[in-house]
Amino acid sequence: MKLYVFIVAPNPTRVRLYLAEKAAAGAEIDVEQITVSLRDGEQRLSEHLKRNPMGKLPVLEFDDGSFLTESSAIIEYLEEIHPQPPMIGTNPRERAQVRELDRLAHDGVLFPAARVVHSTNSPLGLPPSPEMAAHFASILPDALGVLEERLADGRPFLAGDHPTIADCTLQAGFQFARFGKVEIDPAFEQLARWDRDYRQREPACSVLVL
Ligand SMILES: N[C@@H](CCC(=O)N[C@@H](CS)C(=O)NCC(=O)O)C(=O)O
């Protein structure tokens, strides 16, 4: 399989962190990572639009030449074919709880943080919009507050003792926030601890550049 990605872009980074976590834990997932430069607009070339008519990353290419888009669908597919070690919980309740955290990390942090970056200093060249930046910045504290609470018992990862897809999603959002100079309020002390500790781990170091 091939995975089309671009460095620092948050949705590809979710999948890349997931793959790095699985590899570090001993899973052998045979995926070649190929760069499509968002900086150079390669996502809009016909070659890439054949992979994803939406012109977005990431895209997974199966060995038969067909494609799968959407970072969550890609991660869930890879997890189904390589369930060990589990990164979405081990029973229905755990899986629901991990998906709850992952959705909070995506909809409440990664997505709004990315909108703030794109409306202030867009690496894709989108026009600045102070109104949009203010709107999405005002959304961030709600989900950050919920995630802060989950970490309040000192757990190393969002769902407990082991990394899950929720950690990958949150860190992908945090890295893009760092890239775009969007501050995650340091008053969220548990999140600051989680961020510092997560980034020091080998799987994170192999993917993150900021
Ligand atoms: N819902 C999609 C979002 C994909 C997406 O927005 N990807 C961004 C990078 S993080 C992209 O490719 N942007 C290029 C563009 O909009 O031109 C997913 O989760 O995969």
The ligand as a MOL file (V3000), in Angstrom:
LIG
                    3D

  0  0  0     0  0            999 V3000
M  V30 BEGIN CTAB
M  V30 COUNTS 20 19 0 0 0
M  V30 BEGIN ATOM
M  V30 1 N -11.6180 15.1680 6.2600 0
M  V30 2 C -10.3560 15.0060 5.5530 0
M  V30 3 C -9.6640 16.3410 5.5160 0
M  V30 4 C -8.4540 16.3320 4.6070 0
M  V30 5 C -7.7840 17.6780 4.5280 0
M  V30 6 O -8.4010 18.7430 4.7220 0
M  V30 7 N -6.4660 17.6270 4.2460 0
M  V30 8 C -5.6940 18.8280 4.0950 0
M  V30 9 C -4.3450 18.6650 4.7920 0
M  V30 10 S -4.5560 18.5550 6.5330 0
M  V30 11 C -5.4260 19.0740 2.6290 0
M  V30 12 O -5.0800 18.1510 1.9220 0
M  V30 13 N -5.5400 20.3250 2.1870 0
M  V30 14 C -5.2000 20.7060 0.8440 0
M  V30 15 C -6.1320 21.7150 0.2720 0
M  V30 16 O -7.1700 22.0190 0.8860 0
M  V30 17 O -5.8320 22.2100 -0.8220 0
M  V30 18 C -9.5170 13.9360 6.2670 0
M  V30 19 O -9.6990 13.7390 7.4740 0
M  V30 20 O -8.6830 13.2770 5.6240 0
M  V30 END ATOM
M  V30 BEGIN BOND
M  V30 1 1 1 2
M  V30 2 1 2 3
M  V30 3 1 2 18
M  V30 4 1 3 4
M  V30 5 1 4 5
M  V30 6 2 5 6
M  V30 7 1 5 7
M  V30 8 1 7 8
M  V30 9 1 8 9
M  V30 10 1 8 11
M  V30 11 1 9 10
M  V30 12 2 11 12
M  V30 13 1 11 13
M  V30 14 1 13 14
M  V30 15 1 14 15
M  V30 16 2 15 16
M  V30 17 1 15 17
M  V30 18 2 18 19
M  V30 19 1 18 20
M  V30 END BOND
M  V30 END CTAB
M  END
